[in-house]
Amino acid sequence: MGEVVRVTRKFQMTIPRRVREALGIRVGDRLEVDVEGDRIVVRPLRPRVEDPVEALLSLVREPVDVDAVRLVEESWGED
């Protein structure tokens, strides 16, 4: 059975810790709220990326050789 929460006078509710942790919901996440029959359904808008570096690397098919230090040093001379 689910947990019981109270709606405040501003129509807000607190998502219980057990639910937040199970879904990985963090401060700033966006949630989708919908009505299905007589139920309020709240779900994360999109799943959180567990490893953002791995997600970015998956966008590149072949390794890219970048000299980050050189790029930063060159940017210092730009206005």
Helices and strands as residue ranges (DSSP letters): H 17-23, E 31-36, E 39-44, H 52-57, H 68-76
